[in-house]
Amino acid sequence: MPQQPITVAIADDHPLFRTALKQAISHAMAVKNVAEADGFPQIQQLLSEHPSIELVFLDLYMPGNNGFTGLSLLQNLYPDLTIIMVSSDDRSEIIEKAKNYGAAAFIPKSATLDTIIQAIICVLDGQEWFPQDMDTSQNTQQHDFAQQLAQLTPQQFKVLSMVSDGLLNKQIAYELNIKETTIKQHVSAILNKLSLNNRTQAGIAFQQLKTSPIVENPT
């Protein structure tokens, strides 16, 4: 348990799970404050307004967060921030991605209160925590891509996201209200940092961060 209380943020659109997390947090650590957000824009605003936040619980599929794009963006903007992913989607490939893209832990929403507490304590001790019964072997390609993404400036990350959505340089320049020549410079820098040859490859690479929840068949 840390010597000094810290400020924590929970980014999840399910109030009941936020309540469960707050209960686990209160048992696992000394905390100054627990801020809450029910969408990704809200957690961005909280982090901007409260730089003292050290730990974030981030829902994989909350509004405004498409898979691991939110995790990568927050790591890009706040490299010292510790992020624990939470989700009801506990497929092994999802947990593996969370690990490879830099999450400190992945807590399934089906986990018991004791398990959540254990995971939090583990992370506070400087360790990773992932479900023991899941194969979380490191994917070197995903890990390397996460490291390369961390080299991008926030503006370059935004440009890359828009490139992956199929926008042309002229359209990106209009959306960001900057010159098209500046966008071209950003794209060139992005390709260099990601060791890619063209914007198509960059867009495809960024799409790896995106994922969709399982749609269950009606009974």
Salt bridges, closest charged atoms under 4 A:
ASP12 OD1 - HIS14 ND1 3.33
ASP12 OD2 - LYS109 NZ 2.88
ASP13 OD1 - HIS14 ND1 3.22
GLU36 OE1 - ARG18 NE 2.63
GLU36 OE2 - LYS22 NZ 2.76
ASP59 OD2 - LYS109 NZ 3.46
ASP89 OD2 - ARG91 NH2 2.64
GLU93 OE2 - ARG91 NH1 3.86
ASP165 OD1 - LYS210 NZ 3.11
